[in-house]
Amino acid sequence: MRRGDSHWTWSAITFVIFTATLGTFVSRYVSRLADTLESNYGYVPNPEGTKEFLAELAEPRFAQAGRDCMENVKRVDTFLYRYADEAHRAVYGTPFVAWNQGSAGTCVSFGWGVGSYIGQAVDWKQGERPKPPLLVATEPIYGGSRTLGRMPPVTFGGWSDGSYGGAAARWVAGRCRDKEVGGILYREKVGEFDLSSYSIPLSRQWGAYGPPRDVAVAAAKTRAVAVAQVTTWDELAAAITSGYCVPVCSNVGFEATSTRDKFGALPRGGSWSHCMCVVAIRFASNHTDGTPDGALVLNSWGTSWVKGPRWPEDQPEGSFWASKADIEAILRQGDSFAIGGVAFEFRELNHLEWMQPAITKREIALNHSLAL
């Protein structure tokens, strides 16, 4: 053995041990993160229930109910979360941030709750509401979608977590068999219940037995009467660019343990039985730097579960862009809906009100010409 061989050997051994230890730590961290995220799902598909709900609608598809939007669609990059941010600042004095469902399978109520809230913020900015909305309460949506909003309706939803899109649509639209119940409530006091803060115990209580009668009736004062199934990219584009959010339910998963790429996107990976909400859309044809087609998915796991670049710079933390192909895979599963007020009408949104730093003068001009 030459002089120094012993030193090299021990250095190599130390390096190997360090690398193995680090690998074990990373593996355990990723596994722990995956386990944590798994408890934050909550989508339980019910294809027959959704099919029965759609059969109740005169125009079940957005291509029918949103015909005006489809015929007049302008493929302009549209960021509906900006309306929510303005409304939130006006009411609460703070920026809008992604909601957090915590360790409960209440994702369907969060997807539909935030979709309702952002839609009402758009209505306010469009002059269709006299004042900005309060945040939407998720507990009544969760409880209603697990009981009277189901097909067939039940009085006891059980203690297991989860719901599905068709039931949430039925509840917020007030289309239950009991016509006096169903709709949208806000984060404020409703009768004896203080809904100003999210409550997992209350969500589970109402998920089992449904919201109390007086709460369910109070929800009927505000309804998202316009709901329609979205199954194609073209329907999604027409809905978002007219100001209507799309809660999406599927088992399509994404790489939650990776970081967003330079365009703010995550790749597809794994299986998520989950509900989220599409709140923005972009079109490759509007850009010259390789920006791809995509839809911005707002998740309900708070702001810190994913890191990496954002596009544009005000993209909400806790959200990610998904490719057109991945979004189409979600929509094909048939449990995603556009959500509106009374009807789906084409609306010219003011796309130049917010100037995103990433956009070029040429792209601004292009977007403006498309909006005309």
C-alpha positions as CSV (number, residue, x, y, z in Angstrom):
1,M,0.0,0.0,0.0
2,R,1.4,3.3,-1.0
3,R,1.5,6.3,1.3
4,G,-1.9,8.1,1.1
5,D,-3.8,5.0,0.0
6,S,-5.3,4.7,3.5
7,H,-6.4,8.3,3.4
8,W,-8.0,7.9,0.0
9,T,-9.8,4.7,1.2
10,W,-11.3,6.3,4.3
11,S,-12.3,9.4,2.3
12,A,-14.1,7.1,-0.2
13,I,-15.8,5.2,2.5
14,T,-16.9,8.4,4.2
15,F,-18.3,9.7,0.8
16,V,-20.2,6.5,0.2
17,I,-21.7,6.5,3.7
18,F,-22.7,10.2,3.4
19,T,-24.2,9.6,-0.1
20,A,-26.2,6.6,1.2
21,T,-27.4,8.6,4.2
22,L,-28.4,11.5,2.1
23,G,-30.2,9.2,-0.3
24,T,-32.1,7.6,2.5
25,F,-33.1,11.0,4.0
26,V,-34.3,12.3,0.6
27,S,-36.2,9.0,-0.1
28,R,-37.9,9.2,3.3
29,Y,-38.7,12.9,2.8
30,V,-40.2,12.3,-0.6
31,S,-42.2,9.3,0.8
32,R,-43.4,11.3,3.7
33,L,-44.4,14.2,1.4
34,A,-46.3,11.7,-0.8
35,D,-48.1,10.3,2.2
36,T,-49.0,13.7,3.4
37,L,-50.4,14.8,0.0
38,E,-52.4,11.5,-0.3
39,S,-54.4,12.5,2.8
40,N,-55.3,15.7,1.0
41,Y,-57.2,14.2,-1.9
42,G,-60.9,13.3,-1.6
43,Y,-62.3,12.8,-5.1
44,V,-64.5,9.6,-5.2
45,P,-65.8,9.2,-8.7
46,N,-69.5,8.4,-9.3
47,P,-69.9,8.2,-13.1
48,E,-73.5,7.0,-12.8
49,G,-74.4,9.8,-10.4
50,T,-72.8,12.4,-12.7
51,K,-74.6,10.9,-15.7
52,E,-78.0,11.2,-13.9
53,F,-77.3,14.8,-13.0
54,L,-76.4,15.6,-16.6
55,A,-79.7,14.0,-17.7
56,E,-81.5,16.6,-15.6
57,L,-80.0,19.5,-17.5
58,A,-81.6,20.9,-20.7
59,E,-78.1,21.8,-22.0
60,P,-75.6,19.6,-20.1
61,R,-72.5,20.3,-22.2
62,F,-70.7,23.7,-22.2
63,A,-70.8,23.6,-26.0
64,Q,-74.6,23.9,-25.6
65,A,-75.1,26.0,-22.5
66,G,-72.2,28.2,-23.4
67,R,-72.8,28.4,-27.1
68,D,-72.5,32.2,-27.1
69,C,-69.0,31.8,-25.5
70,M,-68.0,29.2,-28.0
71,E,-69.0,31.2,-31.0
72,N,-67.3,34.4,-29.9
73,V,-64.2,33.0,-28.1
74,K,-61.0,35.1,-28.4
75,R,-57.9,33.1,-27.7
76,V,-56.4,35.7,-25.4
77,D,-54.3,34.7,-22.4
78,T,-56.7,35.1,-19.4
79,F,-55.8,35.2,-15.7
80,L,-59.0,35.0,-13.6
81,Y,-57.1,34.8,-10.3
82,R,-56.3,38.5,-10.7
83,Y,-60.0,39.3,-10.2
84,A,-59.9,37.3,-7.0
85,D,-56.8,39.1,-5.8
86,E,-58.5,42.5,-6.3
87,A,-61.7,41.4,-4.6
88,H,-59.7,39.9,-1.7
89,R,-57.7,43.1,-1.2
90,A,-60.9,45.2,-1.4
91,V,-62.7,43.1,1.3
92,Y,-59.9,41.9,3.6
93,G,-57.0,44.2,2.8
94,T,-54.6,41.3,1.9
95,P,-53.7,39.4,-1.3
96,F,-55.6,36.3,-2.4
97,V,-53.7,33.1,-1.7
98,A,-54.4,29.4,-2.5
99,W,-56.7,27.8,0.0
100,N,-55.6,24.8,2.2
101,Q,-58.0,21.9,2.9
102,G,-55.6,20.4,5.4
103,S,-55.6,16.7,6.2
104,A,-59.1,16.0,5.1
105,G,-60.6,14.7,1.9
106,T,-62.6,17.8,1.2
107,C,-61.0,18.8,-2.1
108,V,-64.2,18.8,-4.1
109,S,-65.7,21.5,-1.9
110,F,-62.5,23.5,-2.2
111,G,-62.4,23.3,-6.0
112,W,-66.0,24.3,-6.2
113,G,-65.7,26.9,-3.5
114,V,-62.8,28.7,-5.0
115,G,-64.3,28.5,-8.5
116,S,-67.5,30.1,-7.1
117,Y,-65.5,32.8,-5.4
118,I,-63.4,33.7,-8.3
119,G,-66.4,33.7,-10.6
120,Q,-68.2,36.2,-8.4
121,A,-65.0,38.3,-8.3
122,V,-65.2,38.5,-12.1
123,D,-68.9,39.4,-11.9
124,W,-68.0,42.2,-9.5
125,K,-65.3,43.6,-11.8
126,Q,-67.6,43.3,-14.8
127,G,-70.2,45.4,-13.0
128,E,-72.6,42.5,-12.5
129,R,-72.3,42.6,-8.7
130,P,-72.6,45.7,-6.5
131,K,-69.7,44.8,-4.3
132,P,-66.8,42.3,-4.1
133,P,-67.7,38.9,-2.6
134,L,-66.8,37.4,0.7
135,L,-64.8,34.2,0.6
136,V,-67.1,31.1,-0.1
137,A,-67.5,28.6,2.7
138,T,-66.6,25.1,1.8
139,E,-68.4,23.2,4.6
140,P,-71.9,23.5,3.2
141,I,-70.7,22.5,-0.3
142,Y,-69.0,19.4,1.1
143,G,-71.9,18.4,3.3
144,G,-74.5,19.1,0.6
145,S,-72.6,17.3,-2.1
146,R,-72.3,14.2,0.1
147,T,-76.0,14.0,1.0
148,L,-78.8,15.8,-0.8
149,G,-76.7,16.7,-3.8
150,R,-75.9,13.0,-4.6
151,M,-77.7,10.8,-7.0
152,P,-79.7,9.3,-5.5
153,P,-79.8,11.7,-2.5
154,V,-79.1,10.3,1.0
155,T,-79.7,11.6,4.5
156,F,-76.5,10.0,5.8
157,G,-73.3,10.3,3.8
158,G,-71.1,8.2,6.1
159,W,-67.9,9.2,7.9
160,S,-65.4,8.4,5.1
161,D,-64.1,11.4,3.2
162,G,-64.8,12.4,-0.4
163,S,-67.3,13.6,-2.9
164,Y,-67.6,14.1,-6.7
165,G,-68.1,16.9,-9.2
166,G,-71.6,16.1,-10.4
167,A,-72.9,16.2,-6.8
168,A,-71.2,19.5,-6.1
169,A,-72.6,21.0,-9.3
170,R,-76.1,19.8,-8.3
171,W,-75.7,21.4,-4.8
172,V,-74.4,24.8,-5.8
173,A,-76.9,25.1,-8.7
174,G,-79.8,24.3,-6.3
175,R,-81.0,21.4,-8.4
176,C,-81.6,19.0,-5.6
177,R,-85.0,17.2,-5.4
178,D,-85.7,19.4,-2.4
179,K,-85.9,22.7,-4.3
180,E,-85.6,24.8,-1.1
181,V,-82.0,23.8,-0.4
182,G,-78.6,24.1,-2.1
183,G,-76.4,27.0,-3.2
184,I,-73.5,29.0,-1.9
185,L,-72.7,30.5,1.5
186,Y,-69.8,32.7,2.7
187,R,-67.2,32.8,5.4
188,E,-69.5,34.6,7.9
189,K,-71.9,33.7,10.6
190,V,-74.9,31.7,9.4
191,G,-77.5,31.2,12.1
192,E,-75.7,29.6,15.1
193,F,-72.7,28.5,13.0
194,D,-69.7,30.7,12.5
195,L,-68.3,29.8,9.1
196,S,-65.7,32.5,9.0
197,S,-62.8,30.0,9.4
198,Y,-62.5,26.6,7.7
199,S,-63.3,23.7,10.1
200,I,-62.4,20.1,9.3
201,P,-64.6,18.7,12.2
202,L,-67.6,20.6,10.9
203,S,-66.9,19.5,7.3
204,R,-67.0,15.9,8.5
205,Q,-70.1,16.4,10.6
206,W,-72.0,17.9,7.7
207,G,-70.4,15.4,5.3
208,A,-72.0,12.7,7.3
209,Y,-75.4,14.2,8.0
210,G,-75.6,17.1,5.6
211,P,-75.9,20.8,6.6
212,P,-78.7,21.6,9.0
213,R,-81.9,22.5,7.4
214,D,-81.7,26.2,8.1
215,V,-78.2,26.3,6.7
216,A,-79.2,24.4,3.6
217,V,-82.1,26.8,3.0
218,A,-79.9,29.8,3.6
219,A,-77.6,28.6,0.9
220,A,-80.4,28.9,-1.7
221,K,-80.2,32.7,-1.5
222,T,-77.1,32.5,-3.8
223,R,-76.9,29.9,-6.5
224,A,-74.6,29.1,-9.4
225,V,-77.5,28.3,-11.6
226,A,-75.2,28.0,-14.7
227,V,-73.3,24.7,-14.5
228,A,-72.2,22.7,-17.6
229,Q,-69.9,19.8,-18.2
230,V,-66.6,20.7,-19.9
231,T,-64.9,17.8,-21.8
232,T,-62.7,19.5,-24.4
233,W,-59.9,22.0,-24.6
234,D,-62.1,24.3,-26.8
235,E,-64.9,24.3,-24.2
236,L,-62.4,25.1,-21.4
237,A,-60.9,27.9,-23.5
238,A,-64.3,29.4,-24.2
239,A,-65.3,29.2,-20.5
240,I,-62.1,30.7,-19.0
241,T,-61.8,33.5,-21.5
242,S,-65.4,34.6,-20.7
243,G,-64.7,34.6,-17.0
244,Y,-66.0,31.2,-15.9
245,C,-63.8,29.0,-13.7
246,V,-63.8,25.2,-14.2
247,P,-63.5,22.9,-11.2
248,V,-61.8,19.7,-12.5
249,C,-62.1,16.2,-10.9
250,S,-60.1,13.3,-12.1
251,N,-57.4,10.8,-11.1
252,V,-54.7,12.5,-13.3
253,G,-51.7,13.2,-11.1
254,F,-48.7,15.5,-11.3
255,E,-45.1,15.4,-10.1
256,A,-45.6,17.1,-6.7
257,T,-42.1,16.4,-5.6
258,S,-40.5,18.2,-8.5
259,T,-40.3,22.0,-9.1
260,R,-42.2,24.0,-11.7
261,D,-40.3,24.6,-14.9
262,K,-39.5,28.0,-16.4
263,F,-43.1,28.3,-17.6
264,G,-44.5,27.6,-14.1
265,A,-45.6,24.1,-15.1
266,L,-45.5,20.6,-13.5
267,P,-45.2,17.4,-15.5
268,R,-47.8,14.6,-15.2
269,G,-47.0,11.9,-12.8
270,G,-48.7,9.4,-10.5
271,S,-52.5,9.3,-9.8
272,W,-54.4,11.9,-7.8
273,S,-58.0,11.2,-7.0
274,H,-58.4,14.9,-6.6
275,C,-60.4,18.0,-7.4
276,M,-58.8,21.4,-8.3
277,C,-59.8,24.4,-10.2
278,V,-58.6,25.9,-13.6
279,V,-58.3,29.7,-13.2
280,A,-56.3,30.8,-16.1
281,I,-55.4,29.8,-19.7
282,R,-52.6,30.7,-22.2
283,F,-52.1,30.0,-25.9
284,A,-48.8,29.3,-27.5
285,S,-49.9,31.3,-30.6
286,N,-49.7,34.5,-28.5
287,H,-46.0,34.1,-27.7
288,T,-42.7,33.9,-29.5
289,D,-40.5,32.5,-26.7
290,G,-41.7,28.9,-26.7
291,T,-44.4,29.4,-24.1
292,P,-46.7,26.4,-24.5
293,D,-50.5,26.1,-24.5
294,G,-51.6,25.5,-20.9
295,A,-54.1,25.9,-18.1
296,L,-53.3,27.2,-14.6
297,V,-54.5,24.7,-12.0
298,L,-55.2,26.2,-8.5
299,N,-54.7,23.5,-5.9
300,S,-56.0,23.4,-2.3
301,W,-52.9,22.4,-0.5
302,G,-51.8,25.9,0.6
303,T,-48.8,27.8,-0.8
304,S,-45.7,25.8,0.1
305,W,-46.3,22.3,-1.3
306,V,-44.6,23.1,-4.6
307,K,-41.7,25.5,-5.6
308,G,-40.1,26.8,-8.7
309,P,-40.5,29.6,-11.3
310,R,-43.9,31.2,-11.8
311,W,-45.4,32.5,-15.1
312,P,-46.2,35.3,-15.0
313,E,-44.6,36.7,-11.8
314,D,-48.0,37.0,-10.0
315,Q,-48.9,33.3,-10.6
316,P,-50.3,32.3,-7.2
317,E,-48.0,30.1,-5.0
318,G,-49.7,26.7,-4.7
319,S,-50.7,26.7,-8.3
320,F,-49.1,25.1,-11.4
321,W,-49.6,25.2,-15.2
322,A,-50.6,21.9,-16.9
323,S,-50.1,21.1,-20.5
324,K,-53.0,21.1,-23.0
325,A,-52.6,17.3,-23.3
326,D,-52.7,16.7,-19.5
327,I,-55.8,19.0,-19.2
328,E,-57.5,17.1,-22.0
329,A,-56.8,13.8,-20.1
330,I,-58.5,15.3,-17.0
331,L,-61.5,16.6,-19.0
332,R,-62.1,13.3,-20.7
333,Q,-63.0,11.7,-17.4
334,G,-66.3,13.6,-17.6
335,D,-66.5,15.2,-14.1
336,S,-65.4,18.7,-14.7
337,F,-67.8,21.7,-15.0
338,A,-67.9,25.3,-15.8
339,I,-69.5,27.4,-13.1
340,G,-71.4,30.6,-13.6
341,G,-74.2,32.7,-12.3
342,V,-77.5,32.7,-14.2
343,A,-76.3,31.8,-17.6
344,F,-73.1,31.4,-19.7
345,E,-72.8,34.6,-21.8
346,F,-69.7,35.7,-23.7
347,R,-68.1,38.6,-22.0
348,E,-65.3,40.9,-23.1
349,L,-62.8,40.9,-20.2
350,N,-60.3,43.7,-19.8
351,H,-57.1,41.8,-20.5
352,L,-54.9,44.9,-20.5
353,E,-55.9,46.1,-17.0
354,W,-53.0,44.0,-15.5
355,M,-49.6,44.3,-17.3
356,Q,-47.7,41.0,-16.7
357,P,-43.9,41.6,-16.6
358,A,-43.2,38.5,-18.7
359,I,-45.2,39.8,-21.7
360,T,-43.6,41.6,-24.6
361,K,-44.9,44.7,-26.4
362,R,-45.6,42.6,-29.5
363,E,-47.6,40.1,-27.4
364,I,-49.5,42.9,-25.7
365,A,-50.4,44.2,-29.2
366,L,-51.4,40.7,-30.3
367,N,-53.6,40.1,-27.2
368,H,-55.2,43.5,-27.7
369,S,-56.0,42.8,-31.4
370,L,-57.5,39.4,-30.4
371,A,-59.7,41.1,-27.8
372,L,-61.2,43.6,-30.3
